Amino acid sequence: MAKYGYKKTKNGFSFYGDLQECINAAKRRLENLHKNTAYIVRVYDEARSRRDAHFKAIETATDFIEVATEHLKKQAAENEANKTDE
């Protein structure tokens, strides 16, 4: 089995082995990459949705803590006011 391959260099491309086999390998790789494009886009969109949901959940919990803390402070102040009125 002959080895062949190619890579991009700063001055162009270099290859080793049979040039036609390198071209065929590049074509096969391109076909496989195109097949995976839809999958990669879907995974990226799903990950972005999960990321957005994660940060939304953090924001919601933070906002709830702030509002609930203020509510507890108001309740405590009202209870103290009611105790002093008695």
N, CA, C and O atoms as CSV, one atom per row, in Angstrom:
chain,resi,resn,atom,element,x,y,z
A,1,MET,N,N,0.849,-1.181,0.000
A,1,MET,CA,C,0.000,0.000,0.000
A,1,MET,C,C,0.890,1.239,0.000
A,1,MET,O,O,1.696,1.451,0.906
A,2,ALA,N,N,0.723,2.033,-1.022
A,2,ALA,CA,C,1.532,3.243,-1.163
A,2,ALA,C,C,0.959,4.348,-0.303
A,2,ALA,O,O,-0.257,4.478,-0.161
A,3,LYS,N,N,1.835,5.132,0.260
A,3,LYS,CA,C,1.390,6.254,1.076
A,3,LYS,C,C,1.353,7.502,0.203
A,3,LYS,O,O,2.193,7.705,-0.674
A,4,TYR,N,N,0.365,8.313,0.472
A,4,TYR,CA,C,0.226,9.562,-0.253
A,4,TYR,C,C,-0.472,10.557,0.658
A,4,TYR,O,O,-1.162,10.174,1.602
A,5,GLY,N,N,-0.291,11.808,0.371
A,5,GLY,CA,C,-0.932,12.845,1.162
A,5,GLY,C,C,-0.560,14.222,0.651
A,5,GLY,O,O,0.260,14.375,-0.255
A,6,TYR,N,N,-1.179,15.204,1.250
A,6,TYR,CA,C,-0.912,16.576,0.857
A,6,TYR,C,C,-1.107,17.479,2.067
A,6,TYR,O,O,-1.773,17.107,3.033
A,7,LYS,N,N,-0.525,18.653,2.003
A,7,LYS,CA,C,-0.741,19.651,3.041
A,7,LYS,C,C,-0.477,21.028,2.474
A,7,LYS,O,O,0.235,21.193,1.483
A,8,LYS,N,N,-1.065,22.003,3.126
A,8,LYS,CA,C,-0.897,23.391,2.695
A,8,LYS,C,C,0.333,23.956,3.384
A,8,LYS,O,O,0.533,23.765,4.583
A,9,THR,N,N,1.141,24.643,2.622
A,9,THR,CA,C,2.316,25.310,3.168
A,9,THR,C,C,2.160,26.808,2.957
A,9,THR,O,O,1.224,27.248,2.289
A,10,LYS,N,N,3.061,27.585,3.515
A,10,LYS,CA,C,2.931,29.030,3.337
A,10,LYS,C,C,3.186,29.459,1.892
A,10,LYS,O,O,2.801,30.560,1.499
A,11,ASN,N,N,3.820,28.616,1.114
A,11,ASN,CA,C,4.105,28.941,-0.285
A,11,ASN,C,C,3.207,28.210,-1.274
A,11,ASN,O,O,3.420,28.313,-2.482
A,12,GLY,N,N,2.223,27.486,-0.800
A,12,GLY,CA,C,1.342,26.736,-1.702
A,12,GLY,C,C,0.979,25.411,-1.069
A,12,GLY,O,O,0.472,25.375,0.052
A,13,PHE,N,N,1.236,24.309,-1.783
A,13,PHE,CA,C,0.924,22.973,-1.300
A,13,PHE,C,C,2.124,22.067,-1.492
A,13,PHE,O,O,2.955,22.293,-2.372
A,14,SER,N,N,2.205,21.050,-0.667
A,14,SER,CA,C,3.193,20.002,-0.893
A,14,SER,C,C,2.451,18.674,-0.830
A,14,SER,O,O,1.421,18.560,-0.165
A,15,PHE,N,N,2.967,17.692,-1.509
A,15,PHE,CA,C,2.351,16.366,-1.505
A,15,PHE,C,C,3.447,15.335,-1.557
A,15,PHE,O,O,4.580,15.613,-1.951
A,16,TYR,N,N,3.080,14.130,-1.148
A,16,TYR,CA,C,3.997,13.012,-1.282
A,16,TYR,C,C,3.209,11.833,-1.828
A,16,TYR,O,O,2.001,11.726,-1.617
A,17,GLY,N,N,3.886,10.977,-2.513
A,17,GLY,CA,C,3.226,9.840,-3.154
A,17,GLY,C,C,2.733,10.231,-4.537
A,17,GLY,O,O,3.186,11.218,-5.117
A,18,ASP,N,N,1.809,9.454,-5.052
A,18,ASP,CA,C,1.252,9.661,-6.381
A,18,ASP,C,C,0.312,10.868,-6.374
A,18,ASP,O,O,-0.600,10.944,-5.550
A,19,LEU,N,N,0.534,11.804,-7.290
A,19,LEU,CA,C,-0.276,13.017,-7.345
A,19,LEU,C,C,-1.740,12.706,-7.615
A,19,LEU,O,O,-2.609,13.326,-7.001
A,20,GLN,N,N,-2.043,11.781,-8.500
A,20,GLN,CA,C,-3.434,11.429,-8.785
A,20,GLN,C,C,-4.112,10.851,-7.551
A,20,GLN,O,O,-5.276,11.156,-7.289
A,21,GLU,N,N,-3.405,10.020,-6.788
A,21,GLU,CA,C,-3.968,9.474,-5.550
A,21,GLU,C,C,-4.224,10.586,-4.535
A,21,GLU,O,O,-5.207,10.532,-3.797
A,22,CYS,N,N,-3.358,11.583,-4.492
A,22,CYS,CA,C,-3.563,12.737,-3.603
A,22,CYS,C,C,-4.817,13.497,-4.002
A,22,CYS,O,O,-5.598,13.912,-3.145
A,23,ILE,N,N,-5.009,13.680,-5.299
A,23,ILE,CA,C,-6.203,14.375,-5.796
A,23,ILE,C,C,-7.449,13.576,-5.425
A,23,ILE,O,O,-8.431,14.145,-4.950
A,24,ASN,N,N,-7.415,12.257,-5.640
A,24,ASN,CA,C,-8.554,11.405,-5.294
A,24,ASN,C,C,-8.841,11.454,-3.794
A,24,ASN,O,O,-10.002,11.499,-3.389
A,25,ALA,N,N,-7.809,11.445,-2.978
A,25,ALA,CA,C,-7.980,11.517,-1.523
A,25,ALA,C,C,-8.612,12.852,-1.133
A,25,ALA,O,O,-9.476,12.897,-0.258
A,26,ALA,N,N,-8.189,13.922,-1.771
A,26,ALA,CA,C,-8.754,15.240,-1.478
A,26,ALA,C,C,-10.233,15.293,-1.871
A,26,ALA,O,O,-11.048,15.878,-1.158
A,27,LYS,N,N,-10.572,14.686,-2.996
A,27,LYS,CA,C,-11.975,14.638,-3.430
A,27,LYS,C,C,-12.826,13.840,-2.447
A,27,LYS,O,O,-13.931,14.261,-2.103
A,28,ARG,N,N,-12.317,12.678,-1.986
A,28,ARG,CA,C,-13.057,11.872,-1.004
A,28,ARG,C,C,-13.241,12.653,0.299
A,28,ARG,O,O,-14.311,12.628,0.908
A,29,ARG,N,N,-12.196,13.332,0.705
A,29,ARG,CA,C,-12.289,14.119,1.942
A,29,ARG,C,C,-13.325,15.223,1.790
A,29,ARG,O,O,-14.104,15.475,2.709
A,30,LEU,N,N,-13.340,15.874,0.650
A,30,LEU,CA,C,-14.306,16.942,0.399
A,30,LEU,C,C,-15.731,16.404,0.426
A,30,LEU,O,O,-16.616,17.039,0.999
A,31,GLU,N,N,-15.966,15.256,-0.178
A,31,GLU,CA,C,-17.293,14.633,-0.136
A,31,GLU,C,C,-17.724,14.343,1.299
A,31,GLU,O,O,-18.862,14.621,1.678
A,32,ASN,N,N,-16.818,13.787,2.090
A,32,ASN,CA,C,-17.139,13.481,3.487
A,32,ASN,C,C,-17.402,14.757,4.289
A,32,ASN,O,O,-18.289,14.782,5.141
A,33,LEU,N,N,-16.651,15.793,4.025
A,33,LEU,CA,C,-16.862,17.063,4.734
A,33,LEU,C,C,-18.222,17.657,4.385
A,33,LEU,O,O,-18.908,18.193,5.256
A,34,HIS,N,N,-18.615,17.563,3.117
A,34,HIS,CA,C,-19.928,18.076,2.714
A,34,HIS,C,C,-21.054,17.264,3.352
A,34,HIS,O,O,-22.088,17.823,3.715
A,35,LYS,N,N,-20.864,15.965,3.491
A,35,LYS,CA,C,-21.876,15.127,4.139
A,35,LYS,C,C,-22.060,15.534,5.592
A,35,LYS,O,O,-23.176,15.477,6.109
A,36,ASN,N,N,-20.995,15.940,6.254
A,36,ASN,CA,C,-21.036,16.284,7.665
A,36,ASN,C,C,-21.474,17.726,7.934
A,36,ASN,O,O,-21.727,18.088,9.084
A,37,THR,N,N,-21.567,18.544,6.898
A,37,THR,CA,C,-21.877,19.958,7.104
A,37,THR,C,C,-23.216,20.151,7.799
A,37,THR,O,O,-23.305,20.931,8.747
A,38,ALA,N,N,-24.249,19.468,7.356
A,38,ALA,CA,C,-25.570,19.613,7.964
A,38,ALA,C,C,-25.542,19.173,9.419
A,38,ALA,O,O,-26.170,19.798,10.274
A,39,TYR,N,N,-24.815,18.098,9.700
A,39,TYR,CA,C,-24.696,17.608,11.072
A,39,TYR,C,C,-23.985,18.645,11.955
A,39,TYR,O,O,-24.431,18.930,13.066
A,40,ILE,N,N,-22.904,19.191,11.463
A,40,ILE,CA,C,-22.130,20.180,12.230
A,40,ILE,C,C,-22.976,21.414,12.501
A,40,ILE,O,O,-22.947,21.947,13.610
A,41,VAL,N,N,-23.728,21.877,11.509
A,41,VAL,CA,C,-24.584,23.050,11.692
A,41,VAL,C,C,-25.657,22.756,12.734
A,41,VAL,O,O,-25.942,23.604,13.579
A,42,ARG,N,N,-26.253,21.573,12.686
A,42,ARG,CA,C,-27.297,21.201,13.654
A,42,ARG,C,C,-26.723,21.135,15.066
A,42,ARG,O,O,-27.323,21.659,16.005
A,43,VAL,N,N,-25.575,20.498,15.219
A,43,VAL,CA,C,-24.947,20.388,16.540
A,43,VAL,C,C,-24.595,21.775,17.072
A,43,VAL,O,O,-24.782,22.054,18.256
A,44,TYR,N,N,-24.092,22.636,16.207
A,44,TYR,CA,C,-23.738,24.003,16.603
A,44,TYR,C,C,-24.982,24.757,17.079
A,44,TYR,O,O,-24.944,25.431,18.109
A,45,ASP,N,N,-26.080,24.643,16.332
A,45,ASP,CA,C,-27.319,25.326,16.716
A,45,ASP,C,C,-27.856,24.796,18.040
A,45,ASP,O,O,-28.315,25.568,18.881
A,46,GLU,N,N,-27.799,23.467,18.227
A,46,GLU,CA,C,-28.262,22.876,19.486
A,46,GLU,C,C,-27.387,23.342,20.649
A,46,GLU,O,O,-27.895,23.651,21.727
A,47,ALA,N,N,-26.100,23.390,20.431
A,47,ALA,CA,C,-25.191,23.839,21.496
A,47,ALA,C,C,-25.442,25.303,21.832
A,47,ALA,O,O,-25.412,25.686,23.002
A,48,ARG,N,N,-25.684,26.107,20.833
A,48,ARG,CA,C,-25.970,27.519,21.073
A,48,ARG,C,C,-27.275,27.667,21.861
A,48,ARG,O,O,-27.374,28.513,22.750
A,49,SER,N,N,-28.271,26.847,21.533
A,49,SER,CA,C,-29.540,26.885,22.257
A,49,SER,C,C,-29.343,26.473,23.714
A,49,SER,O,O,-29.894,27.097,24.620
A,50,ARG,N,N,-28.553,25.413,23.935
A,50,ARG,CA,C,-28.284,24.979,25.310
A,50,ARG,C,C,-27.513,26.042,26.075
A,50,ARG,O,O,-27.771,26.260,27.258
A,51,ARG,N,N,-26.570,26.706,25.415
A,51,ARG,CA,C,-25.799,27.774,26.046
A,51,ARG,C,C,-26.723,28.911,26.440
A,51,ARG,O,O,-26.649,29.413,27.561
A,52,ASP,N,N,-27.587,29.318,25.532
A,52,ASP,CA,C,-28.528,30.404,25.828
A,52,ASP,C,C,-29.452,30.030,26.982
A,52,ASP,O,O,-29.725,30.855,27.855
A,53,ALA,N,N,-29.933,28.793,26.987
A,53,ALA,CA,C,-30.815,28.333,28.060
A,53,ALA,C,C,-30.079,28.318,29.395
A,53,ALA,O,O,-30.658,28.655,30.428
A,54,HIS,N,N,-28.829,27.937,29.379
A,54,HIS,CA,C,-28.017,27.898,30.593
A,54,HIS,C,C,-27.885,29.294,31.200
A,54,HIS,O,O,-28.119,29.482,32.394
A,55,PHE,N,N,-27.515,30.259,30.383
A,55,PHE,CA,C,-27.334,31.611,30.895
A,55,PHE,C,C,-28.667,32.257,31.265
A,55,PHE,O,O,-28.715,33.090,32.170
A,56,LYS,N,N,-29.741,31.891,30.586
A,56,LYS,CA,C,-31.076,32.377,30.950
A,56,LYS,C,C,-31.462,31.839,32.327
A,56,LYS,O,O,-32.033,32.565,33.140
A,57,ALA,N,N,-31.150,30.563,32.590
A,57,ALA,CA,C,-31.448,29.971,33.894
A,57,ALA,C,C,-30.652,30.662,34.997
A,57,ALA,O,O,-31.183,30.900,36.082
A,58,ILE,N,N,-29.404,30.981,34.740
A,58,ILE,CA,C,-28.585,31.714,35.713
A,58,ILE,C,C,-29.192,33.080,35.988
A,58,ILE,O,O,-29.307,33.491,37.143
A,59,GLU,N,N,-29.577,33.774,34.946
A,59,GLU,CA,C,-30.178,35.100,35.092
A,59,GLU,C,C,-31.487,35.025,35.880
A,59,GLU,O,O,-31.737,35.855,36.754
A,60,THR,N,N,-32.313,34.037,35.573
A,60,THR,CA,C,-33.590,33.866,36.273
A,60,THR,C,C,-33.371,33.600,37.752
A,60,THR,O,O,-34.031,34.208,38.595
A,61,ALA,N,N,-32.451,32.698,38.078
A,61,ALA,CA,C,-32.181,32.368,39.481
A,61,ALA,C,C,-31.620,33.581,40.221
A,61,ALA,O,O,-31.999,33.838,41.363
A,62,THR,N,N,-30.731,34.319,39.587
A,62,THR,CA,C,-30.153,35.516,40.210
A,62,THR,C,C,-31.231,36.558,40.473
A,62,THR,O,O,-31.288,37.143,41.555
A,63,ASP,N,N,-32.079,36.786,39.487
A,63,ASP,CA,C,-33.165,37.759,39.654
A,63,ASP,C,C,-34.129,37.325,40.755
A,63,ASP,O,O,-34.578,38.151,41.549
A,64,PHE,N,N,-34.450,36.027,40.803
A,64,PHE,CA,C,-35.348,35.518,41.842
A,64,PHE,C,C,-34.750,35.744,43.228
A,64,PHE,O,O,-35.449,36.184,44.141
A,65,ILE,N,N,-33.471,35.449,43.387
A,65,ILE,CA,C,-32.813,35.624,44.680
A,65,ILE,C,C,-32.893,37.080,45.127
A,65,ILE,O,O,-33.172,37.357,46.294
A,66,GLU,N,N,-32.653,38.000,44.218
A,66,GLU,CA,C,-32.727,39.422,44.560
A,66,GLU,C,C,-34.139,39.819,44.997
A,66,GLU,O,O,-34.310,40.469,46.028
A,67,VAL,N,N,-35.138,39.433,44.222
A,67,VAL,CA,C,-36.528,39.794,44.531
A,67,VAL,C,C,-36.979,39.119,45.828
A,67,VAL,O,O,-37.604,39.761,46.672
A,68,ALA,N,N,-36.671,37.842,45.992
A,68,ALA,CA,C,-37.081,37.113,47.191
A,68,ALA,C,C,-36.401,37.672,48.434
A,68,ALA,O,O,-37.024,37.750,49.493
A,69,THR,N,N,-35.143,38.058,48.325
A,69,THR,CA,C,-34.426,38.645,49.453
A,69,THR,C,C,-35.070,39.958,49.868
A,69,THR,O,O,-35.258,40.212,51.057
A,70,GLU,N,N,-35.408,40.790,48.894
A,70,GLU,CA,C,-36.089,42.052,49.203
A,70,GLU,C,C,-37.442,41.797,49.859
A,70,GLU,O,O,-37.836,42.499,50.790
A,71,HIS,N,N,-38.141,40.792,49.365
A,71,HIS,CA,C,-39.451,40.445,49.941
A,71,HIS,C,C,-39.298,40.015,51.403
A,71,HIS,O,O,-40.081,40.426,52.260
A,72,LEU,N,N,-38.289,39.189,51.682
A,72,LEU,CA,C,-38.053,38.760,53.059
A,72,LEU,C,C,-37.700,39.944,53.958
A,72,LEU,O,O,-38.142,40.004,55.105
A,73,LYS,N,N,-36.910,40.880,53.447
A,73,LYS,CA,C,-36.566,42.066,54.229
A,73,LYS,C,C,-37.805,42.892,54.546
A,73,LYS,O,O,-37.959,43.390,55.661
A,74,LYS,N,N,-38.690,43.037,53.558
A,74,LYS,CA,C,-39.935,43.773,53.779
A,74,LYS,C,C,-40.804,43.060,54.805
A,74,LYS,O,O,-41.392,43.699,55.677
A,75,GLN,N,N,-40.887,41.730,54.699
A,75,GLN,CA,C,-41.676,40.955,55.668
A,75,GLN,C,C,-41.112,41.120,57.073
A,75,GLN,O,O,-41.865,41.303,58.030
A,76,ALA,N,N,-39.794,41.057,57.198
A,76,ALA,CA,C,-39.169,41.193,58.506
A,76,ALA,C,C,-39.435,42.582,59.074
A,76,ALA,O,O,-39.710,42.729,60.265
A,77,ALA,N,N,-39.354,43.603,58.219
A,77,ALA,CA,C,-39.621,44.968,58.665
A,77,ALA,C,C,-41.077,45.115,59.097
A,77,ALA,O,O,-41.360,45.768,60.101
A,78,GLU,N,N,-42.001,44.515,58.351
A,78,GLU,CA,C,-43.421,44.569,58.715
A,78,GLU,C,C,-43.671,43.839,60.032
A,78,GLU,O,O,-44.444,44.311,60.866
A,79,ASN,N,N,-43.026,42.702,60.222
A,79,ASN,CA,C,-43.188,41.958,61.474
A,79,ASN,C,C,-42.642,42.764,62.644
A,79,ASN,O,O,-43.248,42.786,63.715
A,80,GLU,N,N,-41.519,43.418,62.454
A,80,GLU,CA,C,-40.971,44.257,63.516
A,80,GLU,C,C,-41.893,45.432,63.819
A,80,GLU,O,O,-42.088,45.805,64.976
A,81,ALA,N,N,-42.457,46.007,62.761
A,81,ALA,CA,C,-43.384,47.133,62.948
A,81,ALA,C,C,-44.632,46.680,63.694
A,81,ALA,O,O,-45.142,47.396,64.555
A,82,ASN,N,N,-45.122,45.485,63.362
A,82,ASN,CA,C,-46.309,44.951,64.032
A,82,ASN,C,C,-46.014,44.644,65.501
A,82,ASN,O,O,-46.880,44.836,66.355
A,83,LYS,N,N,-44.819,44.177,65.802
A,83,LYS,CA,C,-44.452,43.862,67.189
A,83,LYS,C,C,-44.349,45.130,68.025
A,83,LYS,O,O,-44.721,45.136,69.198
A,84,THR,N,N,-43.847,46.199,67.425
A,84,THR,CA,C,-43.702,47.455,68.177
A,84,THR,C,C,-45.041,48.143,68.370
A,84,THR,O,O,-45.208,48.910,69.319
A,85,ASP,N,N,-46.017,47.881,67.472
A,85,ASP,CA,C,-47.345,48.486,67.587
A,85,ASP,C,C,-48.138,47.835,68.713
A,85,ASP,O,O,-49.058,48.451,69.251
A,86,GLU,N,N,-47.808,46.629,69.070
A,86,GLU,CA,C,-48.594,45.904,70.077
A,86,GLU,C,C,-48.328,46.373,71.423
A,86,GLU,O,O,-48.911,45.864,72.381
